Amino acid sequence: MNHPTQAIRAVANQLNTVMAGKAGQVRDSLVCLLAGGHLLIEDIPGVGKTTLAHALARSLGLQFSRVQFTADLMPSDLSGVSVYERSQEQFVFHPGPVFAQVLLADEINRASPKTQSALLEAMEERQVTAEGQTRPLPWPFFVIATQNPHDQLGTYALPDSQLDRFLMRISLGYPERAAERELLAGHDRRALADSLKPLLTASDLAALQQAVAAVHVAPPLLDYVQDLIAATRSGRWFAQGLSPRAGIALLRAARAQALVAGRDYVAPDDVQAILPQCAAHRMVPVGDAGRGAVEQVRAMLAAVPLP
């Protein structure tokens, strides 16, 4: 593997050939994976959520599995079932699609809460308990879940405990005019994603995640992160603030953001760049300003002084 920054840049450049005009979302996806977290993409159908997940798995040389979440999907459809094998005269466990390195949970909020909760253990513990036996998941294990806006028919809101398992939530949005022209005139993006070559191996990814853990965080930067966490708990901006687990996840993402930016230390810019994506889905705004959670996080960022 090349220098970490060069390796990350090579992956980002390849992903950007598929995800035209979405460099920021590509960067956030890489930050999330390098930080060892799970990614939630909330957007309308047809803007490239599945293509991004597939391209990311291909570029990193990881095993990819996709599950379409529907109202009748059962937990066993994810984890797997035991089937009696006559030749062996015993029940044999057949692993479900959750046993993959990258799991795309497509339209996760169209499944029932019972099925949604089947992912909780997998996302937090990297293991699955089925039929009384606990089985470890492959390493790395990275969930990319997509969800439709809550005002669409047939959706179930994800519970707070589920949302808290996602390190980051992003939105792709409509492409800009130039990028959409490229999409209209170019090749099919899904076919392009299928043709991507792996640029890293699992061991390369492990080395990059170790490099993330080694990124330096100075005491004044820790003070700044604590000030931001305290601001979320003050009651001025949000009904309920970030938990200690969310604070640890935020710092991990800031380290990954610094590494992607080519630095071995975390700067305030790194925290500001990833805070909306890491925090907004965990909190409910208060006040009569009519802001969404992301806008409220940005307003809070502007109000908290820099170190």
C-alpha positions as CSV (number, residue, x, y, z in Angstrom):
1,M,0.0,0.0,0.0
2,N,1.2,3.5,-0.8
3,H,1.3,6.3,1.8
4,P,-2.1,6.5,3.6
5,T,-3.0,9.8,2.1
6,Q,-2.1,8.6,-1.4
7,A,-4.1,5.4,-1.0
8,I,-7.2,7.2,0.2
9,R,-6.9,9.8,-2.6
10,A,-6.7,7.0,-5.2
11,V,-9.9,5.4,-3.8
12,A,-11.7,8.7,-3.7
13,N,-10.7,9.5,-7.3
14,Q,-12.0,6.2,-8.5
15,L,-15.3,6.6,-6.6
16,N,-15.7,10.1,-8.1
17,T,-15.6,8.7,-11.6
18,V,-18.9,6.9,-10.7
19,M,-20.4,9.4,-8.3
20,A,-20.2,12.5,-10.5
21,G,-20.4,15.8,-8.6
22,K,-20.6,14.1,-5.2
23,A,-17.0,14.5,-3.9
24,G,-18.2,15.6,-0.5
25,Q,-20.4,12.6,0.0
26,V,-17.6,10.3,-1.3
27,R,-15.2,11.8,1.3
28,D,-17.8,11.3,4.1
29,S,-18.3,7.7,3.1
30,L,-14.6,7.0,3.3
31,V,-14.3,8.9,6.6
32,C,-17.1,6.7,8.0
33,L,-15.4,3.5,6.9
34,L,-11.9,4.5,8.0
35,A,-13.4,5.4,11.4
36,G,-14.9,1.9,11.6
37,G,-18.5,3.1,11.6
38,H,-21.8,2.5,9.8
39,L,-23.3,4.8,7.2
40,L,-26.9,5.9,6.8
41,I,-27.9,7.6,3.5
42,E,-31.3,9.3,3.6
43,D,-32.7,10.4,0.3
44,I,-35.3,9.9,-2.3
45,P,-35.1,6.8,-4.6
46,G,-32.9,7.1,-7.7
47,V,-30.1,9.4,-6.7
48,G,-27.3,6.8,-6.5
49,K,-27.4,5.5,-2.9
50,T,-27.0,1.8,-4.0
51,T,-24.4,2.7,-6.6
52,L,-22.3,4.5,-4.0
53,A,-22.4,1.4,-1.7
54,H,-21.5,-1.0,-4.5
55,A,-18.7,1.2,-5.8
56,L,-17.2,1.6,-2.3
57,A,-17.2,-2.2,-1.8
58,R,-15.6,-2.8,-5.2
59,S,-12.9,-0.2,-4.7
60,L,-11.9,-1.6,-1.3
61,G,-12.0,-5.2,-2.5
62,L,-14.7,-6.2,0.0
63,Q,-17.4,-8.8,-0.2
64,F,-20.7,-7.1,-0.9
65,S,-24.3,-8.1,0.0
66,R,-27.5,-6.3,-0.6
67,V,-30.9,-6.8,1.1
68,Q,-34.1,-5.1,0.0
69,F,-36.0,-4.2,3.2
70,T,-39.7,-4.7,2.9
71,A,-42.6,-4.9,5.3
72,D,-42.6,-8.8,5.2
73,L,-38.9,-9.2,5.7
74,M,-38.1,-11.4,8.7
75,P,-35.0,-11.3,11.0
76,S,-34.1,-14.8,9.8
77,D,-34.0,-13.5,6.3
78,L,-31.0,-11.5,7.4
79,S,-29.2,-13.8,9.8
80,G,-29.8,-17.1,8.1
81,V,-31.6,-20.4,9.0
82,S,-30.8,-24.0,9.8
83,V,-32.0,-26.5,7.2
84,Y,-32.0,-30.3,7.7
85,E,-29.5,-31.9,5.4
86,R,-30.5,-35.5,4.7
87,S,-27.0,-36.5,3.6
88,Q,-25.5,-35.3,6.9
89,E,-28.6,-36.3,9.0
90,Q,-28.4,-33.1,10.9
91,F,-29.4,-29.4,10.7
92,V,-26.9,-27.2,8.9
93,F,-26.8,-23.4,9.3
94,H,-27.0,-21.5,6.1
95,P,-25.7,-17.9,6.7
96,G,-27.9,-15.0,5.6
97,P,-26.8,-11.9,3.8
98,V,-25.6,-10.2,7.0
99,F,-22.5,-12.3,6.8
100,A,-20.7,-10.0,4.4
101,Q,-18.0,-7.3,4.7
102,V,-20.3,-4.6,3.3
103,L,-24.0,-5.0,3.8
104,L,-26.3,-2.7,2.0
105,A,-29.6,-2.5,3.9
106,D,-31.7,-0.9,1.1
107,E,-34.7,1.2,2.3
108,I,-34.2,0.0,5.9
109,N,-37.2,2.1,7.1
110,R,-39.6,0.0,5.0
111,A,-39.1,-3.0,7.2
112,S,-40.9,-3.6,10.5
113,P,-39.2,-2.5,13.8
114,K,-38.6,-6.1,14.6
115,T,-36.5,-6.7,11.5
116,Q,-34.8,-3.3,11.9
117,S,-33.7,-4.4,15.4
118,A,-32.2,-7.6,14.1
119,L,-29.3,-5.4,12.8
120,L,-28.6,-3.9,16.3
121,E,-26.4,-6.8,17.6
122,A,-24.6,-7.1,14.2
123,M,-23.8,-3.4,14.1
124,E,-22.7,-3.0,17.7
125,E,-21.1,-6.4,18.5
126,R,-20.1,-7.5,15.1
127,Q,-21.8,-10.8,15.7
128,V,-25.2,-12.5,15.2
129,T,-27.1,-14.7,17.6
130,A,-29.4,-17.1,15.7
131,E,-31.1,-20.3,17.1
132,G,-29.2,-20.0,20.4
133,Q,-25.7,-19.8,18.9
134,T,-23.5,-16.7,18.5
135,R,-21.5,-16.4,15.3
136,P,-18.9,-13.8,14.5
137,L,-19.3,-11.6,11.4
138,P,-16.5,-11.1,8.8
139,W,-14.0,-8.3,9.3
140,P,-14.4,-5.6,8.4
141,F,-18.2,-5.4,8.8
142,F,-19.6,-2.2,7.4
143,V,-23.4,-1.4,7.1
144,I,-24.6,1.1,4.5
145,A,-28.3,1.6,5.0
146,T,-30.5,3.7,2.9
147,Q,-33.8,5.2,3.9
148,N,-36.5,7.2,2.2
149,P,-37.9,10.4,3.6
150,H,-40.4,9.7,6.5
151,D,-43.2,11.4,4.7
152,Q,-43.3,8.7,2.0
153,L,-45.9,5.9,2.4
154,G,-45.0,2.6,4.0
155,T,-42.1,3.8,6.1
156,Y,-41.3,3.1,9.8
157,A,-39.2,5.6,11.6
158,L,-35.9,4.2,12.9
159,P,-35.8,4.1,16.7
160,D,-33.1,6.2,18.5
161,S,-31.2,3.1,19.5
162,Q,-30.9,2.1,15.8
163,L,-29.9,5.6,14.7
164,D,-27.2,5.8,17.4
165,R,-25.5,2.8,15.8
166,F,-24.9,4.8,12.6
167,L,-21.7,6.9,12.9
168,M,-22.8,9.2,10.1
169,R,-25.9,10.2,8.1
170,I,-25.5,11.8,4.7
171,S,-27.8,12.8,1.8
172,L,-26.8,12.7,-1.8
173,G,-29.4,15.1,-3.2
174,Y,-30.1,15.9,-6.9
175,P,-27.0,16.3,-9.1
176,E,-25.9,19.7,-10.3
177,R,-26.6,20.4,-13.9
178,A,-23.1,19.7,-15.2
179,A,-22.9,16.4,-13.3
180,E,-26.4,15.4,-14.5
181,R,-25.4,16.1,-18.1
182,E,-22.5,13.8,-17.6
183,L,-24.8,11.1,-16.2
184,L,-27.2,11.5,-19.1
185,A,-24.5,11.4,-21.8
186,G,-22.3,8.8,-20.2
187,H,-22.3,5.1,-19.4
188,D,-24.6,3.3,-17.0
189,R,-23.3,4.1,-13.5
190,R,-24.2,0.7,-12.1
191,A,-22.3,-1.0,-14.9
192,L,-19.4,1.4,-14.2
193,A,-19.4,0.5,-10.5
194,D,-19.3,-3.2,-11.4
195,S,-16.2,-2.6,-13.6
196,L,-14.2,-0.9,-10.8
197,K,-11.0,-2.6,-9.7
198,P,-10.0,-3.2,-6.1
199,L,-7.4,-0.6,-5.0
200,L,-7.0,-1.9,-1.4
201,T,-7.1,-5.1,0.5
202,A,-8.6,-5.9,3.9
203,S,-5.1,-5.7,5.4
204,D,-4.6,-2.3,3.8
205,L,-7.8,-1.1,5.3
206,A,-6.7,-2.4,8.7
207,A,-3.5,-0.4,8.4
208,L,-5.5,2.7,7.5
209,Q,-7.8,2.3,10.5
210,Q,-4.7,1.9,12.7
211,A,-3.3,5.2,11.2
212,V,-6.6,6.8,12.1
213,A,-6.3,5.7,15.7
214,A,-2.8,7.2,15.8
215,V,-3.9,10.7,14.6
216,H,-3.0,13.2,17.4
217,V,-5.6,15.1,19.4
218,A,-4.3,18.0,21.3
219,P,-5.8,19.0,24.7
220,P,-7.3,22.3,23.4
221,L,-9.0,20.3,20.6
222,L,-10.5,18.0,23.3
223,D,-11.7,21.1,25.1
224,Y,-13.4,22.2,21.9
225,V,-15.1,18.9,21.4
226,Q,-16.3,18.9,25.0
227,D,-17.7,22.4,24.6
228,L,-19.6,21.3,21.5
229,I,-21.0,18.2,23.4
230,A,-22.0,20.4,26.3
231,A,-23.7,22.8,23.9
232,T,-25.9,20.0,22.6
233,R,-26.9,19.2,26.2
234,S,-27.7,22.8,27.2
235,G,-31.3,22.6,26.1
236,R,-30.9,25.7,23.9
237,W,-30.4,23.8,20.7
238,F,-31.7,20.3,21.1
239,A,-34.2,18.4,23.3
240,Q,-31.5,15.9,24.2
241,G,-27.8,16.1,23.8
242,L,-25.1,13.7,22.6
243,S,-24.3,10.7,24.7
244,P,-20.7,9.9,25.7
245,R,-20.7,7.1,23.1
246,A,-21.7,9.6,20.4
247,G,-18.8,11.9,21.6
248,I,-16.3,9.1,21.3
249,A,-17.6,8.3,17.8
250,L,-17.4,12.0,16.9
251,L,-13.7,12.1,17.8
252,R,-13.0,8.9,15.9
253,A,-14.6,10.5,12.8
254,A,-12.6,13.7,13.3
255,R,-9.4,11.6,13.3
256,A,-10.4,9.9,10.1
257,Q,-11.3,13.3,8.5
258,A,-7.9,14.6,9.4
259,L,-6.2,11.5,7.9
260,V,-8.2,12.0,4.7
261,A,-7.1,15.6,4.6
262,G,-3.5,14.5,4.8
263,R,-2.7,15.5,8.4
264,D,-1.6,13.5,11.5
265,Y,-3.4,15.8,13.9
266,V,-7.0,16.9,14.3
267,A,-7.8,20.5,13.6
268,P,-11.1,22.4,14.5
269,D,-11.9,22.3,10.8
270,D,-12.1,18.5,10.9
271,V,-14.6,18.5,13.8
272,Q,-16.7,21.2,12.0
273,A,-16.6,19.2,8.7
274,I,-18.1,16.1,10.2
275,L,-20.2,17.2,13.1
276,P,-23.5,17.7,11.2
277,Q,-23.2,14.3,9.6
278,C,-22.3,12.6,13.0
279,A,-24.7,14.5,15.3
280,A,-27.8,15.6,13.4
281,H,-29.5,12.2,13.2
282,R,-29.1,11.6,16.9
283,M,-30.9,14.8,18.2
284,V,-34.2,16.7,17.9
285,P,-34.0,20.5,17.5
286,V,-35.8,22.8,19.8
287,G,-37.0,26.4,19.4
288,D,-39.2,28.1,16.9
289,A,-36.6,28.9,14.2
290,G,-38.0,26.2,12.0
291,R,-34.6,24.7,11.4
292,G,-33.9,21.1,10.6
293,A,-31.4,19.1,12.7
294,V,-28.5,19.7,10.3
295,E,-29.1,23.5,10.2
296,Q,-29.4,23.6,14.0
297,V,-26.0,21.9,14.3
298,R,-24.5,24.5,12.0
299,A,-26.1,27.3,14.0
300,M,-24.7,25.8,17.2
301,L,-21.2,25.5,15.6
302,A,-21.3,29.2,14.8
303,A,-22.1,30.0,18.4
304,V,-19.5,27.9,20.1
305,P,-16.1,29.7,20.2
306,L,-13.1,28.1,18.6
307,P,-10.2,27.1,20.8
